[in-house]
Amino acid sequence: MMAHDIAFRTGLAALLGVVAAAGNLLGGYFVVRKDWPRRFLEYFLALGAGYMLAVAFVDVIPESVRLSGESALLFVLIGFILVHLFEHTIAPHFHFGEETHHEEFSGIHAGKTVLLGMAIHTFFDGVAIAAGFLISTWLGVVLFVAVFLHKLPEGFTIASVALASGRGKRNAILGAGLLGAATLFGVLLTSALQGQLKYALPLSGGVTVYVAATDLLPEVNREPNWRMALLVFVGVAGLLIMQHIFHV
């Protein structure tokens, strides 16, 4: 790969990392303003769940195996388990969506643990974007879309938790901004450590599967209607159609 090509992809990854981080801030802003239909959040969750599963199984995991053989599957599993461990030890009350159980977040400490758990999660969002672009522009773009689809729900969630823990609107926006900063850090660190790509890509694949299957889909299943189920399917079909159009 030519040096200028690597530089271009790295720069594009950084730029889209900034866009993804802005998605966190926008999600937090929606909570503070409270003047938008919450149904939009559910649509993002459903569409994102289907799209992320398709990206992981159709693009990321096969590319990881091609890059470093069957050993890549071990790192997919590690990525999956790592996020599970962080979410269920550091932030056991975490779930996507608006937090209405104020009693679970009556102390500031509870809100901070959720912030830490989600920051680790969003760090891997950045890892995924940068690792994808180091492989190809196509993989970088589809991973960016996968990340962006759940950026609004991430920002919405952490801002909602901040308000539930009594930390106020300013801290709600600050929390969403910190998630965005963690994403940018993941992009920059992965771009700087390009030699570790064979680990970064499958790890991000495991994280993607976890987020889609255990964070997003359970929230989608809280709303048992045909529109939500259809949007999950649309998310999967969207990636497959894009692949067919661009002959990837």
Residue pairs with C-beta under 8 A, 6 or more apart in sequence:
6 134
6 194
9 133
9 134
9 137
9 140
10 130
10 133
10 134
10 191
12 133
12 137
12 140
13 129
13 130
13 132
13 133
13 134
13 140
13 187
13 191
14 184
14 187
14 188
14 191
16 129
16 140
16 141
16 144
17 126
17 129
17 130
17 183
17 184
17 186
17 187
17 188
18 184
19 144
19 148
20 125
20 126
20 129
20 144
20 147
20 148
20 151
20 180
20 183
21 151
21 177
21 179
21 180
21 181
21 183
21 184
22 180
23 148
23 151
23 152
23 154
23 155
23 180
24 122
24 151
24 154
24 155
24 158
24 176
24 177
24 179
24 180
24 183
25 155
25 173
25 176
25 177
25 180
26 151
26 152
26 155
27 151
27 152
27 153
27 154
27 155
27 156
27 157
27 159
27 176
28 155
28 156
28 158
28 159
28 172
28 173
28 175
28 176
28 177
29 155
29 159
29 173
29 176
30 36
30 41
30 152
30 155
30 156
30 159
31 98
31 155
31 156
31 159
31 160
31 163
31 172
32 159
32 163
32 169
32 172
32 173
38 98
41 97
41 98
41 152
41 153
41 156
42 219
42 220
42 223
42 228
43 228
43 231
44 149
44 150
44 152
44 153
45 96
45 97
45 150
45 153
45 216
45 219
45 220
46 216
46 220
46 228
46 229
46 231
46 232
46 235
47 149
47 231
47 232
47 234
47 235
47 238
48 146
48 149
48 150
48 153
48 212
48 216
48 235
49 212
49 213
49 216
49 217
49 220
49 232
49 235
50 212
50 231
50 232
50 233
50 234
50 235
50 236
50 237
50 238
51 145
51 146
51 149
51 235
51 236
51 238
51 239
52 146
52 149
52 150
52 208
52 209
52 211
52 212
52 216
52 235
53 209
53 212
53 213
53 235
53 236
54 235
54 236
54 238
54 239
54 240
55 142
55 143
55 145
55 146
55 208
55 239
56 205
56 208
56 209
56 212
57 209
58 239
58 240
58 243
59 139
59 142
59 143
59 239
60 128
60 132
60 139
60 143
60 201
60 202
60 204
60 205
60 208
61 72
61 73
61 76
61 202
61 205
63 135
63 139
63 201
64 72
64 73
64 75
64 76
64 198
64 201
64 202
64 205
65 72
65 73
67 135
67 197
67 198
67 201
68 198
68 202
72 198
72 201
72 202
73 202
74 202
75 199
75 202
75 203
75 206
76 202
76 203
76 205
76 206
76 209
77 206
78 203
78 206
79 124
79 202
79 203
79 204
79 205
79 206
79 207
79 210
80 206
80 207
80 209
80 210
81 206
82 203
82 206
82 207
83 120
83 121
83 124
83 206
83 207
83 210
83 211
84 210
84 214
86 117
86 120
86 121
87 94
87 117
87 121
87 215
90 113
90 116
90 117
90 120
91 113
91 114
91 116
91 117
91 118
93 101
93 104
93 105
93 110
93 114
94 114
94 117
94 118
94 157
94 161
95 157
95 215
95 218
95 219
96 150
96 153
96 154
96 157
96 215
96 216
96 219
97 153
97 156
97 157
97 160
97 219
98 156
98 157
98 160
99 105
99 157
99 160
99 161
99 163
99 164
100 164
101 164
102 164
102 165
104 110
104 164
105 111
105 114
105 161
105 164
105 165
105 166
106 165
106 166
107 165
108 165
108 166
108 167
110 165
111 161
111 162
111 164
111 165
111 167
111 175
114 158
114 161
115 158
115 161
115 162
115 175
115 178
115 179
118 154
118 157
118 158
118 179
119 178
119 179
119 182
120 182
121 154
121 207
121 211
122 154
122 179
122 180
122 182
122 183
122 186
123 182
123 183
123 185
123 186
124 186
124 203
124 204
124 207
125 147
125 151
125 182
125 183
125 186
126 182
126 183
126 184
126 185
126 186
126 187
126 188
126 189
126 190
127 186
127 187
127 189
127 190
127 200
127 203
127 204
127 207
128 143
128 146
128 147
128 186
128 204
128 207
128 208
129 140
129 143
129 144
129 147
129 183
129 186
129 187
130 140
130 186
130 187
130 188
130 189
130 190
130 191
130 200
131 143
131 190
131 197
131 200
131 201
131 204
132 139
132 140
132 141
132 142
132 143
132 144
132 201
132 204
133 139
133 140
134 140
134 190
134 191
134 194
134 197
135 197
135 201
138 246
138 248
142 239
142 242
143 204
143 208
146 208
147 183
149 235
150 211
150 215
150 216
151 183
153 216
154 176
154 179
155 176
155 179
155 180
158 172
158 175
158 176
158 179
159 172
159 173
159 175
159 176
160 172
161 175
162 168
162 171
162 172
162 174
162 175
163 169
163 172
167 175
190 196
190 197
190 200
193 200
217 232
220 228
220 229
220 231
220 232
242 248
